[in-house]
């Protein structure tokens, strides 16, 4: 049997919802604004709100603005940031990666090739299949660090899949490189390799990305390979 306090909370919830709907019907609040606010409430630790005016605080708004700038300048893409679902944040995962709709590893690589020295093992990266699709724009959180996650050491892609670890894709890792370079002028994985365990080549092998020889390198390894200096990057999606 529900307590009087629980019943009161539900009454307040329905009353607030009814009030919101009245404002929408009266054209005093747009449905889009209401949806945005509800999305914000899910991540209230990282947002501040004032009635009728939404203010997103670091790290979300700052990073979304940076991604919008990168996509416009480098890809010619206008990123609709208000339409992107931001995953619930977890402590320690402070860097946001935004993947625009329709992007492939090959498209990202070709844009990178105009900005920096890059090399790839495969002639065409379009054969890469990732766990997250780009039929619409999306975002993930990763740890904000230069080196891949040593917490995932001694684990192959097969091990990570068996453990249910959500790992970075090749598309996400390449975009992370572009953003990190734009922000800092520096490189990722200068003494490690990121195992992109969220992706696979058509032959089942796993992409990996690292900085070496004055360039960003994209190659592959077996899904059961465990070198000492290669780790994946866990994501919150």
C-alpha positions, 0 to 999 in steps of 0.5 A: 500500500502506498504511503501518504507521502508517496501519493502526495509526490505523485499528485505533485508530479501530475500537477506539474505535468498538467501545468506544463501542458497548459503552457504548451497549449497556450503557446507560452512554452514550445514542446521542443523547449519542454523536451530539452528541459526534461533531457536536461533534468536527467543530467541535473548535476551538469546543468543549471536551469531558470524557468523559461530559459535553459542554461547549460553549464560546463562540461556539456555546453562548452564541449557541444559548442566546440564540436559545432565549431569543429564540424562547421570548419572541418566538415562543412556540417551544421551540427544541431546540438539541441537534438543530440541525446547526452548520455548520463554522466559518470564520474571520471568520464569528462570528455564528450565525443559527438559523432555527426549523422552520416559520418564514416571512418573513411570520411573522417580520415579524408578530412584528417588527411587535409589537416595532418599527416595520417596513414591507414593500413586498409585502402578503404575504411568504409568496410569498418562496422561499429557498434554505434550507427551514425543514422543520427548524431549521437554523443558518448563520454570518455575519460579525458586523458592522452593515454588509452585506459590502463584499467583495461590492460591485458584485455583483448577485444574478445575479452572486452566483448565478453565482459560487456565493456562498452568501448570506443569505435574507430569513428569516435577515436578519430574524431577525438584526435581531431578535437584534442589537436584543436584544443591543445595542439598536441597528440593522443597515444604518443606512447600507447595504442587505442584498441577501437574494440567497438569496431571491426574490419570486414575480416573480423580484425580490430582497428587501433589508432596511435601516434608514431613516426610523425603521423596518426596511424590506423592499423589493425590487430587480431581480436584476441591479441593482447600487447602490453602497450595497447588498451581500449577506451571505455565509453559511456553511451 
